[in-house]
Amino acid sequence: MPNPVVHFEIRSSDPDATRKFFGQLFGWTFPDGGMPGYTYVDTGVEGAVPGGISPLQGGAPLVTFFVGVPDVAATLEAAVAQGGRVIQPATSVPGVTFGVLADPRGKWSAWPRLAWRSAIGLPGR
């Protein structure tokens, strides 16, 4: 089964400045994301991959992309079997289950399972 990119996040030390930059550059708008400091990204293009911009979450600025998978825990286990490392085990919050991993070269990846679809996310640095 193919595993599409289903979401992205930009984590920034200054999310307001990040929103201003991308809003002016690309014409994006930023509806409220329901969590303090988090907004969705509306690119204005129907069917575009949805995203969000948030404050840092205990680390350095990064961009994370999320890939749809049928089972987050199983995907994390498969990544470890291939030399990856789990950064955050499968974690459930309202509407989504996700995990975060690093590939064998240390690049992080996040893997969510959305309520309507399974997903895994990969942050790039």
trRosetta pair geometry for C-beta under 8 A, 3 or more apart (Angstrom, degrees):
i j d omega theta_ij theta_ji phi_ij phi_ji
1 70 6.9 75 66 -38 150 118
3 67 4.9 50 147 164 106 107
3 68 5.4 -163 -157 75 67 68
3 69 5.5 13 -131 -82 126 69
3 120 7.0 -2 -179 34 132 109
4 67 6.9 -178 98 -150 26 69
4 68 5.3 19 54 23 72 116
5 8 7.2 18 173 -57 116 93
5 49 5.7 -8 116 -123 102 146
5 65 5.2 -27 -143 170 117 120
5 66 6.8 110 -159 74 64 47
5 67 5.6 -45 -94 -95 52 70
5 68 7.9 -161 -95 -4 5 80
6 49 6.9 -174 -165 -144 16 94
6 50 7.7 -5 158 42 60 90
6 66 5.4 -62 63 102 83 97
6 67 6.8 119 7 -135 87 19
6 68 4.7 85 -32 -50 132 95
6 114 6.8 -117 130 -12 147 137
6 117 6.6 -166 -126 97 160 133
6 119 4.8 -96 47 -116 139 133
7 49 6.7 -172 -93 174 22 92
7 50 5.5 -25 -114 81 77 85
7 51 6.3 143 -171 -96 63 49
7 52 7.5 6 -179 2 105 96
7 65 7.2 161 89 -160 49 54
7 66 4.0 4 59 44 92 125
7 112 7.1 -14 46 44 135 135
7 114 7.8 128 -21 -64 134 129
7 119 6.8 56 15 168 108 158
7 121 6.7 -49 75 -96 98 114
8 41 7.8 -28 76 34 95 139
8 49 6.2 64 -8 128 103 120
8 50 7.8 -179 27 102 69 42
8 51 4.1 -22 67 -110 85 109
8 52 7.6 -176 95 28 53 60
8 63 6.6 -2 -176 -178 108 92
8 64 6.6 163 -158 88 58 53
8 65 4.6 -24 -102 -105 87 72
8 66 6.9 -155 -75 10 37 80
9 51 6.3 177 -78 -165 37 81
9 52 4.9 -13 -113 67 83 90
9 53 7.3 158 -162 -90 64 27
9 54 6.2 -11 -170 13 113 109
9 63 7.2 172 88 -155 50 49
9 64 4.6 0 54 55 96 101
9 65 8.0 -174 21 -80 63 33
9 66 7.7 57 -8 -27 95 105
9 110 7.8 -7 31 47 122 153
9 121 7.6 20 13 -165 107 147
9 123 7.7 -47 66 -98 94 98
10 15 7.9 139 104 -124 94 84
10 18 6.0 -172 125 168 130 143
10 22 7.8 150 24 -33 167 152
10 41 7.9 71 11 -52 111 137
10 51 7.1 44 -9 166 88 123
10 52 7.4 -158 29 99 67 48
10 53 4.8 -16 65 -111 101 77
10 54 7.5 157 82 25 53 62
10 62 8.0 -162 -148 100 46 38
10 63 5.3 -15 -105 -106 70 80
11 53 8.0 168 -83 -159 28 51
11 54 5.4 -24 -109 74 71 89
11 55 7.1 11 -159 119 77 23
11 56 5.4 90 163 -108 105 45
11 57 6.0 -82 -137 4 140 90
11 59 7.5 46 118 71 147 94
11 61 5.9 -173 98 -142 75 50
11 62 5.3 12 49 52 108 70
11 63 7.6 -165 21 -80 71 32
11 64 7.0 42 -11 -6 107 107
11 123 7.9 -17 13 -130 117 136
12 15 4.6 141 65 -81 112 58
12 17 7.3 -149 154 65 140 86
12 18 4.0 -140 -61 -35 172 147
12 53 6.5 -3 7 -170 119 97
12 54 7.4 151 25 80 74 38
12 55 6.9 -73 70 -122 62 34
12 56 7.0 -105 89 -51 19 72
12 61 5.4 32 -116 -125 45 110
13 55 7.6 46 -131 -155 24 71
13 56 5.6 15 -88 -33 59 120
13 61 5.7 -75 -18 -61 85 108
14 17 4.0 18 125 24 119 117
14 18 6.3 147 94 -21 68 86
15 18 5.2 -53 -143 38 38 116
15 19 6.2 42 157 -21 69 101
15 37 5.9 113 39 -178 153 92
15 39 7.6 148 161 17 125 100
15 53 5.2 143 -155 144 101 101
15 54 6.1 -65 -98 166 143 12
15 55 5.3 -88 -21 -70 125 57
16 19 5.8 -51 -149 35 31 111
16 20 6.4 32 151 -20 63 105
17 20 5.5 -51 -146 36 33 114
17 21 6.3 38 153 -23 65 104
18 21 5.8 -52 -149 33 30 113
18 22 6.4 13 161 -4 65 108
18 53 5.5 -176 105 -159 123 134
19 22 6.4 -64 -143 46 27 98
19 23 5.6 31 159 -24 66 116
19 28 7.9 -119 -155 96 67 112
19 30 5.1 -24 -144 -42 125 159
19 39 6.6 40 -98 53 135 142
19 53 5.5 175 -71 81 88 160
20 23 5.7 -57 -139 39 23 114
20 24 6.2 17 164 -12 62 109
21 24 6.3 -66 -152 40 21 102
21 25 6.0 12 158 -13 63 117
22 25 5.5 -57 -134 45 32 110
22 26 5.5 -20 -178 27 71 112
22 28 5.1 -10 133 36 99 133
22 41 7.5 -37 122 -131 145 121
22 53 7.6 -174 34 -70 142 143
23 26 7.3 -71 -120 56 12 73
23 27 7.1 24 -171 -141 49 11
23 28 5.2 -99 -98 68 54 76
23 29 6.8 71 -125 -91 103 38
23 30 6.9 -70 -76 -19 118 108
26 43 7.0 -46 142 -139 125 83
27 44 6.2 -35 119 6 108 147
28 41 5.5 -24 -171 -164 134 91
28 42 6.4 145 -166 73 74 51
28 43 5.5 -36 -107 -105 92 50
28 44 7.2 -144 -111 -8 45 96
29 42 4.6 -21 67 63 86 111
29 44 7.1 89 9 -56 98 94
30 39 3.9 41 174 143 104 143
30 40 6.6 162 -157 72 55 50
30 41 6.3 -22 -104 -102 74 49
30 42 6.9 -157 -74 17 25 86
30 53 6.6 -45 -129 33 127 120
31 39 6.4 156 79 -167 34 90
31 40 4.9 -8 64 52 89 109
31 42 5.9 67 -7 -29 100 122
32 39 6.1 -68 -117 -116 26 79
32 40 7.6 22 84 10 21 89
33 38 3.6 -90 79 121 140 90
33 39 4.8 -159 -22 -113 103 17
33 40 5.1 146 -88 -36 86 68
33 52 5.4 74 -108 -137 144 121
33 54 7.4 -82 65 -80 163 95
34 38 7.0 -37 57 83 56 114
35 38 4.1 30 68 27 97 130
35 54 7.4 3 87 -119 119 119
37 54 5.9 81 120 -154 95 67
37 55 4.4 -17 157 -14 148 109
38 52 5.8 7 -173 178 95 126
38 53 7.3 168 -148 84 51 45
38 54 4.3 -5 -103 -100 83 99
38 55 7.7 -89 -64 11 67 74
39 52 6.4 169 89 -153 40 76
39 53 5.5 -5 58 54 89 89
39 54 7.8 177 23 -74 54 59
40 50 6.6 -36 -160 -173 109 103
40 51 7.1 126 -167 86 62 45
40 52 5.3 -52 -110 -96 43 80
41 50 7.1 152 61 -171 81 55
41 51 4.0 -8 37 77 125 97
41 52 6.1 -148 -10 -80 86 23
41 53 6.3 91 -62 -22 100 92
43 48 4.6 -53 50 86 136 167
43 51 7.9 66 -40 25 103 110
45 48 4.1 82 82 -41 103 123
54 57 6.8 19 119 -43 127 105
56 59 6.1 -155 -171 61 102 50
56 60 7.2 -75 -131 -171 123 6
56 61 6.5 -79 -88 -77 100 56
59 62 7.0 -9 109 -4 118 122
60 125 7.6 45 94 -130 126 112
62 108 6.8 11 -175 56 160 134
62 123 4.7 42 146 176 127 128
62 124 7.0 172 -171 77 90 41
62 125 5.6 -45 -121 -96 101 71
63 123 6.2 156 93 -155 38 76
63 124 5.3 -14 75 55 95 88
63 125 7.9 175 35 -84 74 28
64 100 8.0 -56 -132 -118 136 106
64 108 7.3 -54 -104 113 96 111
64 109 7.8 129 -146 -148 87 34
64 110 4.7 24 -170 15 130 127
64 121 5.2 42 161 158 106 120
64 122 6.7 173 -162 94 66 28
64 123 3.3 -40 -95 -85 78 88
64 124 7.5 173 -94 12 32 57
65 110 7.9 163 70 50 29 92
65 121 6.0 -169 109 -155 31 76
65 122 5.1 -13 66 61 82 80
65 123 7.1 150 12 -90 54 34
65 124 7.1 22 1 -12 100 98
66 98 7.2 -62 -126 -124 121 124
66 110 6.0 -48 -92 96 81 97
66 111 7.2 137 -144 -123 75 27
66 112 5.1 -13 -149 26 131 105
66 119 4.9 41 157 155 107 123
66 120 6.5 179 -164 103 65 26
66 121 3.1 -35 -96 -88 71 94
66 122 7.3 168 -87 12 25 58
67 111 6.8 -36 55 -118 86 76
67 119 6.2 166 94 -166 29 73
67 120 4.5 -20 68 70 86 82
67 121 6.4 162 9 -88 63 29
67 122 6.1 30 -14 -10 111 104
68 114 7.6 -50 -112 17 88 108
68 117 5.3 -35 -135 147 121 115
68 118 5.8 99 -173 88 72 61
68 119 4.3 -44 -100 -98 50 73
68 120 7.1 -18 81 16 2 67
69 72 6.4 122 79 -83 120 49
69 74 7.9 -160 152 73 123 92
69 75 4.6 7 168 -59 163 148
69 111 6.1 -5 18 -167 136 109
69 113 6.8 -76 71 -88 81 86
69 118 4.8 -81 88 133 47 110
69 119 6.1 96 19 -146 68 12
69 120 4.2 36 -7 -21 125 108
70 74 7.6 -19 86 58 86 132
70 118 4.6 131 -119 43 17 159
71 74 3.8 38 104 24 122 117
71 75 6.2 161 88 -19 65 85
71 113 7.2 4 -130 -88 21 140
71 118 6.3 -30 -41 -146 29 152
72 75 5.8 -61 -150 36 28 111
72 76 6.4 27 155 -18 66 105
72 90 4.3 127 108 -114 118 108
72 97 5.3 -143 5 121 149 102
72 98 6.3 -156 -127 -131 146 23
72 99 4.9 143 172 -3 110 108
72 111 5.2 150 -139 121 86 105
72 112 6.8 -29 -96 -158 129 18
72 113 4.5 -109 -36 -26 110 110
72 118 6.8 -153 -43 -162 74 99
72 119 7.9 8 -81 74 98 43
72 120 6.3 155 -118 -89 73 84
73 76 5.7 -54 -150 35 32 111
73 77 6.4 33 152 -19 65 105
73 89 7.5 24 -112 -176 83 88
73 90 4.4 -57 -70 -24 80 147
73 99 7.2 125 -83 -41 44 145
74 77 5.5 -52 -148 36 33 114
74 78 6.3 35 152 -20 65 104
75 78 5.6 -51 -147 36 33 112
75 79 6.4 37 151 -22 64 103
75 99 7.4 169 79 51 101 129
75 111 5.4 -157 98 -175 135 155
75 120 5.1 -108 127 -80 161 143
76 79 5.6 -51 -150 32 33 114
76 80 6.6 34 152 -18 64 102
76 86 5.3 52 -174 -100 117 110
76 89 6.7 121 150 -137 170 58
76 90 6.4 -137 -1 -45 142 88
76 99 4.7 -52 -68 120 130 161
76 101 5.8 177 -128 -63 81 127
76 111 6.4 -165 -63 53 85 146
77 80 5.8 -53 -151 35 33 111
77 81 6.5 35 150 -21 65 105
78 81 5.5 -52 -149 35 34 115
78 82 6.5 21 154 -9 64 108
79 82 5.9 -67 -153 44 31 103
79 84 3.5 -42 159 53 93 147
79 86 7.4 122 83 -70 119 72
79 101 4.9 39 120 167 159 166
79 103 7.5 -97 -162 -107 109 56
79 109 7.6 -152 -129 66 153 133
80 83 7.8 159 -171 24 29 7
80 84 5.6 -84 -75 72 36 80
80 85 6.9 75 -107 -101 79 29
80 86 6.2 -25 -68 -30 114 94
80 101 7.8 -121 -55 -137 73 130
82 104 7.1 -100 128 -46 77 114
83 103 7.8 34 98 174 91 58
83 104 3.7 18 120 -93 118 117
84 101 5.0 34 159 165 127 125
84 102 6.2 169 -164 85 80 50
84 103 5.4 -52 -107 -126 97 34
84 104 5.9 -80 -75 -51 51 62
84 109 7.7 -45 -151 34 137 123
85 101 6.4 157 81 -164 42 78
85 102 4.6 -6 58 54 96 101
86 89 5.7 36 169 -80 137 64
86 99 6.7 -49 -145 177 98 120
86 100 7.5 102 -169 83 59 55
86 101 5.4 -47 -107 -105 45 86
87 100 4.1 -57 72 110 111 101
87 101 5.8 179 6 -106 87 22
87 102 5.7 95 -48 -27 108 89
87 108 6.0 4 -24 -131 158 101
88 91 6.0 -39 155 -15 110 128
88 98 7.8 29 100 113 120 84
88 99 5.7 -171 95 -157 76 57
88 100 4.0 50 31 33 101 102
88 110 7.8 8 49 -121 118 84
89 99 5.8 -45 177 -124 24 110
90 97 5.7 18 -176 169 94 107
90 98 7.3 179 -141 98 55 17
90 99 4.6 -47 -78 -61 50 113
90 111 8.0 -55 -96 90 76 103
90 113 7.6 12 -146 5 108 117
91 97 6.7 173 83 -155 34 64
91 98 6.1 -26 58 65 84 66
91 99 6.6 132 6 -87 78 58
92 96 7.4 177 -145 99 55 44
92 97 4.4 -26 -93 -99 77 89
93 96 5.9 -1 62 64 84 85
93 97 7.8 158 21 -90 56 42
93 98 7.9 -23 18 19 99 99
95 114 6.9 -14 157 -156 77 71
95 115 4.8 -70 -152 -25 56 122
96 112 4.9 -15 -177 -171 114 124
96 113 6.8 151 -165 76 60 47
96 114 5.2 -27 -108 -110 86 55
96 115 6.6 -78 -67 -29 48 75
96 119 7.7 -41 -146 51 102 115
97 112 6.4 146 87 -163 38 64
97 113 4.1 -7 66 53 95 101
98 110 5.8 15 172 172 122 96
98 111 5.9 161 -161 89 69 42
98 112 3.1 -32 -90 -95 104 74
98 113 6.7 -170 -74 12 49 57
98 119 7.2 -25 -101 89 90 90
98 120 7.6 137 -143 -126 75 41
98 121 6.1 4 -154 12 123 114
99 110 7.0 177 95 -158 37 55
99 111 4.6 -11 59 60 84 98
99 112 7.6 172 15 -78 49 39
99 120 7.2 -26 54 -131 88 85
100 108 6.2 -7 179 -171 103 104
100 109 6.7 166 -160 90 57 43
100 110 4.4 -23 -101 -102 81 73
100 111 7.1 180 -81 15 28 72
100 121 7.3 -32 -99 77 71 98
100 123 7.4 5 -144 2 107 113
101 108 7.1 155 92 -157 33 55
101 109 4.9 -17 66 63 80 94
101 110 7.7 164 18 -86 60 27
101 111 6.5 17 3 -9 105 116
102 106 5.2 -18 178 -152 128 33
102 107 6.2 150 -156 74 73 30
102 108 5.1 -40 -93 -92 75 51
102 109 6.9 155 -97 13 22 78
103 106 7.1 -34 66 32 67 20
103 107 4.8 3 30 56 107 90
103 109 6.3 73 -43 -17 85 121
107 122 7.8 31 133 -175 106 96
107 123 7.7 -158 169 89 78 67
107 124 6.6 -8 -167 -125 119 53
107 125 6.3 -146 -131 13 81 102
108 122 7.4 154 117 -166 57 53
108 123 4.3 -3 97 62 107 106
108 124 7.9 -150 63 -72 78 15
108 125 6.9 87 23 -40 96 105
109 120 7.1 23 150 154 109 100
109 121 6.5 174 173 112 64 49
109 122 3.5 -24 -133 -118 93 70
109 123 6.2 -164 -101 23 27 59
110 120 7.2 175 119 174 43 56
110 121 3.0 -13 91 88 87 109
110 122 6.4 -141 33 -50 56 17
110 123 5.6 57 -11 -28 99 91
111 119 6.9 -173 -174 127 54 55
111 120 2.6 -17 -136 -143 90 83
111 121 5.5 -147 -65 26 24 54
111 122 7.6 41 -66 -55 72 64
112 119 4.4 5 81 87 77 102
112 120 6.6 168 28 -102 39 21
112 121 5.3 34 -5 -20 88 108
113 117 7.7 -141 -166 114 59 44
113 118 4.2 -27 -132 -136 92 68
113 119 5.7 164 -101 34 29 59
113 120 7.7 14 -60 -61 66 60
114 117 4.9 18 63 59 109 71
114 118 7.0 -167 33 -101 64 11
114 119 5.0 40 -12 4 92 121
